Amino acid sequence: MAAVGSGGSTAAAGPGAVSAGALESGTASAGETAHRRLKYISLAVLVVQNASLILSIRYARTLPGDRFFATTAVVMAEVLKGLTCLLLLFAQKRGNVKHLALFLHEAVLVQYVDTLKLAVPSLIYTLQNNLQYVAISNLPAATFQVTYQLKILTTALFSVLMLNRSLSRLQWASLLLLFTGVAIVQAQQAGGGGPRPLDQNPGAGLAAVVASCLSSGFAGVYFEKILKGSSGSVWLRNLQLGLFGTALGLVGLWWAEGTAVARRGFFFGYTPAVWGVVLNQAFGGLLVAVVVKYADNILKGFATSLSIVLSTVASIRLFGFHVDPLFALGAGLVIGAVYLYSLPRGAAKAIASASASASASGPCTHQQPPGQPPPPKLSSHRGDPSTEPFLPKLLTKVKGS
């Protein structure tokens, strides 16, 4: 028996011998299996993080008893996030305190211009996190989850205006579909879709979620614009954002609830559920930062769609949320829009081109004449970033989720 090696030569192989090609094929197959497993794990993490933060905030804000101050929760999340990033940088420096101090001095103080650039997105992210508490306190979790997908629309519009990106016709159509679905859901909410607590104001919730979507879109695009070409790691950037976020969060706390916090205490109303919200907000985004590199745009869009479904099902179970046909229609349009927007930009063109080519060539199959080399294959430009759709960037999720 003969075995063919990787170079195409034939060598004698005894019983039990394995060719180099077979070994390479097995290694590649194992690598593909591991990558597929990582993608599924990433999908699960993205779905759980997207849904659990909203559900946990809603649960903590609707519990009977003393209500915690949302501004203190935002500050605590920034403090924990900053400390976590500091520990990760400390581990990267192999536990050398001197090297870490020199690195931070160079990155934060010496390069102070880059540090100051992060003040604007940090201010917007802090505002956005506070607005999320206002919105979720006044809207059902499922309604908020659907309406919050407007951040895809705002991010796309700001990317066109600030980064001169172009969107395909399919993406523009999906954005229109997204807006229509959100409008239907809000019409259902305004029409009194089910009983609501007396202390909730749907109008204030809608205003807060729209403002949060606007701030999310602008901050994400601005963050990408000012940091293009920057060599800083994701942990360094989140540490810098955390420093500004903590300071700005304390200013917001003093301005909005300073007197009440001074009288009742910083941790007034904190329960295990509140600490769960703080930990989720602090570590959830950092966890996504680790796994998101294994998720392509289609997977992220699919995760968003699943999180809407999960939030709706959980809201029915936990909060007695009522799903009527109008909400189902609006949520379905939003889910479809998210999926269509996340498709690769060349997918629709490729399908249309293939259909046109098939209809033009007819049933006959063109065969290459013998003795002539095959025509060169056209490049698909899969690595060109301009062919990929624009979705909210990584650090936007890290900070604004």
N, C-alpha and C positions, 0 to 999 in steps of 0.2 A: 504494500500500500504506500502511496506517496502523499506527503503533506506539502501544501503550498505556503511559503513564507510570505512575510509582508512585502518583500521586494519582488514577488512574482516568481521566484525560483522554486524548483521542485526538489525536495529532499526526502530521503527515506525516513519513514516513521514507523517505529515499532508499536506493539500493543500498548495502548494507553497514552500514546504521544498526542500532544495537543499543538496545533499549529499556532504561529504567532498571530495570524489573522483572527483565529478563534479567541485568543486571549484578549486582543484589542477589542473585538466585538463584545466580549463579555464585560470588559471594563467600561466600555461606552454605555452598554445597556444598564449596568449598575449605576453609572453616573446619571443617566436619564431618569432612572427610578428615584434616586435620591433627590434630584432637582424637582421632580413631580411631587414628591412627598413634601418638600419645603414649600412649594407653591400652595398646596392644600393647607399646610399649617399656617401660612401667611394669610390665606383666605379666611380661615377660622379666627385668627387673631384680629384681623381688620373688622370682621363682622361683629365680633363680641365687643371690641372696643368702641366701635361706632354706636352700637345700640345700648351698651351697658352704662355709658356715661350719662346719656340722656335719661334713661330709666331711673338711674340711681339719684340724679338730681331731682327729678320729678317726685320720687318716693320720699326723699329727705325733706323736700319743701312742702309736702302735703301731709306730713305726719302731724297728729294732734300734739299739743303742748307748745313749749317755747320754741320759737323759730330762730335759728342761728343767723348771724349776720353774713350775708353773701360776700361782702368785701373782705372779711377775715379769711374765708375759705379760699378766695383768689390769692391772697397774700401767702397763705400757708402752702398752696400748691406751687407757687413760684419759689419759695424758700426750699422746699423739698426737691424740686426739680434742679435748682442750682446746686444744692449739696450733692445730689446724685451725679451730676455732670462733673463736679469737682473731684469726687471719688474715682470716677472713671478715668479722668485725666491723670490722677495720682497713680492709678494702676498702670496706665500707659507709660509713665515715667519710672516704672518698676519700683515704686515706693520710695523714690529719692525726693525728699522734701526740697532740697536745694535746687535740683533740676526743675521741679514743678514751679517753685517760686520764680526762678529766672525766666521760665517759659511764660508764666502769667504776666510778669513785669513787661516782657517784650511784646506780648500779644495784646495786652489790655492798656498799658500805660504808654509805652514807646510808640506803638501804632494806635495812638488815641483817635486818629481820624476815622479809622475803620470801626473802632468801638463806638464813637459818637454817631456813626451812621445808623447804628442799631437802635438808637433812642426812639426814632419815629415808629418803626414797626412794633417795638416793644410797647409804646404808648397805645397803639391801635389794638394790639393783642390783649392788653390789660382791659381796655374798654370793651372789647368783644367778649371776653370771659365774663365780665359783670353783666353785659347785656343778655348773655345766655341764661343766667340765673333769672333775670326778669322775665324773659320769654317763656322759659319752661315753667315758671311759677304761675303763668297766666294762660298757658295753652296745654291741651293734652299732649302727652309724649309723642303719640303717633302723628298728630297734626304738626307739631314742631319738627319732627324728623322729616316729613314730606316738604314742609315749607322751607326748611333750612337748606334744601338742595338748590335753592336760588343762588347759593354761593358759587355754583358752577357757572351760572349765567353771568354774575358780576365778575368773576375771575376771567372769564372769556372776554368780556367787554373791555376790562382794564388791560388785558394782554394785547388786544388789538390797538388800543389807544396809546399805551405806554411802551410796548415792545414791538409794535408794527407787525404783529403776527397776523396771518391770514387763516380764515376758517373755511372749510369746505361747505358746499351746499347742504350736505347731510348734517353737518354740525349746526349750521344756522337753523335748519328745520327742527333738529332735536331741541335746540334752545327755545324755539317757539312752542314746541310741544311741552317742554318743561314748564314754561310760564303758564300755559293753558291749564296744565294739571294742577299747579299750585293755586291758581285762581279758583278752580272748581272746589278744591279742598277748603279754601278760605270762605267761599260762598256757602258751603255746607256748614262751616263753623258759625258764620254770621247768622245763618238761618236757624240756629238752635239745635244742632245735631246732638241731642242727648242732654241730660241734666248736667249742670256745672255748679261748683261751689260758689257761694255768694261773694267771697273775697277775691275772685278771679276776674280779670278784665281782659277779654280777648283782644280788644282794640290795642291796649298797651302791649300785649304779647306779640301781636302782629308787627307793631311799630318796632319793638325791640329786635325781633328776628330779622326784619328787613335791614335795620341798621347794622346788625351783626353780620349779615351777608355782605353788605357793602364794605364794611371794614375788613372782613376776611378777604374779599377779592382784592381790594387795594393793597392791603398789607402783604399778601402773598406775592403779588406782581412787583411791588416796590422792593420787597426783600430780595427777590431774584435779580432785579435790575441793579441794585447797588452792590451785590455780592458776586456778580459775574466775574470770574477770573480769580476769586479769592481762594487762598489755599487753606483756610482755617477748617478744622474738623467740625463735624456736626455737634460734638460735645462742647467744644470751645464756643461755638456760636450760641448754643443754648445756655451756656454759663453766662455769657455776656448779656443775652436777652433776659436771663433770670435776675441778674443784678439790677438792670433797669426796671424790670417788671416788679420786683419787690419794692423798690423805692417809689415807683409810680403807684403801685397798689396801696402803699401806706398813705400816700397823698390823697388818693381817692377815698380811702377809708376815713381819713380825718375830715374830708370835705362833706361826705355823704352821711356818715354814721358816727362821727367822732364822739359826740356827746353821749350817745347811747352806749357805745363801746366802753367809754371811760366809766360810765356808771355801772354797767352790768358785767364787764369783763370781756377780754378778747375771745375766750372760748365759751361764751355764753351760748347755751342751746346745743352744744356739741354732743352728739350721740355716736354710737358705733356706725350708724348709717351715714352720718356726716363725715366721719373720718374715712369711710369707704369712698365717698365722693371725692374728697381731697386727694387720697392716694390714687384713685383712678385718673383724676385730672393731671396729677403730677407725673405718674409713671406710665400711663396709657400711651401718651404721645411718644415718649422715649422708646417704649416697646415697639410701637409701629415703626419708628425710625430704624430699628434693627431689622425687621422682617420685610419692610416695604420694598427693599431692593430685589426681593424674589418675586414681586408681584408686578405684572405688566399692567398696562392701562385697562385692558379688558377685564382682568381679574379685579382691579380696584373698582371698576364700574359695577361688576357683578357683586362685590362685597357691599357696596352702597345699597344696591337693590335688595339684597338679602337682609341688610340691617333695617330697612324700612319695614319689610315683612315681619321680622322678629320683633321690632318695637310695637307694631300694631297688635300682634298676637299677645305679647306680654301686657300691653295696655288693657286689652280685653280681660285678661286674667287678673291683673293686679289692681286696676283702677276702674273696672266696669265700663270701659270705653265701648261705645256703640258704633259699629260699622254699618253705614247705610249705603245704598247703591251710588250716591253722589260721591261719597268719600272713596269708595272702591274704584270708581271711574277715574277720579283725579289722581289717586295713588298709582293706579295702573299706568296712566299717561306719564307720570314722573319716572317710574321704574323703566318704562320703555325708552324714555328720552335719555336717561342716564346710560343705558346700555348702548344706544345708538351713538351717543357722543363719544363713548370710550372706544368705539371701533377704530382700527387703524385707518388713517386718512386715505390710503390707496386701495382699501378693500372694495369700496363701491365702484371706483373706476376700473379696477381689475375685473370685477364681475361683469360690468357693462362692456368692457373691451372684449372679454372672452365670449360673451353672448353675440356681440356684433361680428366677431371673427368667425364664430361657428355658423351664423346665418349666411355670411358672405361666401364661405368656402363650400357650403352645401354638403351633401352626403358623401362626396368623393373625398378621399384622403390623399393628400399630396405626398409623394414619395421622393426621396432624394435619389437622383440618378447615380448609378454605380460609378465609382472612381472619382467622385467629387467630394470635397470635404463638407461637413455639415455647416450650415450658416452659424455665425456667432450668436451666442445667447445675449439677450439684452439684460442689463443690470437692473435689478429691482429697487436699488437704492434703499435697502432696508435699514442701513446704518445712518442715513441722513436724518438729523433731528427735525428738519423741516417737514418731513413726511409724517411725523407723529402728531397726534392730537394734543392739544394743551389741556391738561387737567391741573387742579390745584396742587402746588408743589409740596414736597416732603415737609419742609420746615413749617409751612402754613398749618399742616395737620398737627405737627408736633405742638405748636403753640395754640392753635385755635380750635382744637377739637372739643 
